[in-house]
Amino acid sequence: LQPTTLLMADASLVEKETESNTDEENFVTRTLKSLPPQYDATDLEVEQRFCKSPDGTDIPYFLVKKKGIEMNGKTPTLLYGYGGFEISLGPKYIASVGISWLERGGAYVEANIRGGGEFGPSWHQAALKGNRNKAYEDFIAVGEDLCQSGLCRPKTLCARGGSNGGLLMGNMFTMRPDLWGAIHCAVPLLDMKRFHTLLAGASWMAEYGNPDTEDWEKFLYKYSPYHHIDKDVKDYPPMLVTTSTRDDRVHPAHARKMVKKLWDTNPDWPIHYYENIEGGHGGAADAKQSAFMSTLAYDFMFDTLSKNAESME
């Protein structure tokens, strides 16, 4: 892992590739310019791993962790996902993750679930409308694989996502509350019965479906978190829901309604809510607010998982 860097390379060396000269770093002749490092990445390593979704599809994910980390299930592990609109995820130098998570000893994971664009249009189309469940099954499979690897356990595994990724988080909360030690659900869609009536929602019906048609009963209802809060669930995981009053893309009503319903159903469930009165869909109006929102989320997740790790045998 390194900051954005401009390198000079000799393309002729590619043609002279031998068994002892296969690393692309051997083609680089000089570093021309680089942004300054924002955190210490010297002991970090990046791995690409694969797990199987229930339908047998191999799902890749990238794991960033310290070298030689002890596989005792106590590592605070953050799993990030999106899974929609053909947006691709992958390892990159993120200062906020490095400072707030990796330097503190945590592991960071990005899941390349279906709905994204990692493998082109077909990967995106595999999780549209009635197949949206594939994205959620993929994310759950990655979470289970991380726990089975020994890196973490459900109590030391948290999930994070925003916007369409917030819908993903809402479904992780309702579908598999036992798999997560904490969840951060940011600027989310959560009421899929009315999403198309709020702000830009109508433009997303090609992705999700049309609730005014048979789509609602056929599949949209199944992944509408607002409609799947179960009063009989004793232990929902701690969840932080964040939104912005001035979000002009995903209406804050999604977050407000979900949290209000959770609080009304069971006040003992550990549900936390923060609404920033400024900022658009990004949730913050300037760098200061952005830093505050990031700190709020990372501290909530890391502190929750750390306490869980301390209580483990």
PyMOL commands that set and color helices and strands:
alter all, ss='L'
color gray80, all
select helices_A, chain A and resi 12-15+24-27+95-102+121-125+129-131+133-148+154-156+164-175+177-179+195-197+199-208+215-218+220-223+225-227+253-265+287-311
alter helices_A, ss='H'
color red, helices_A
select strands_A, chain A and resi 5-9+28-34+44-52+58-66+77-80+107-111+157-162+182-186+239-244+271-276
alter strands_A, ss='S'
color yellow, strands_A
deselect
rebuild
show_as cartoon
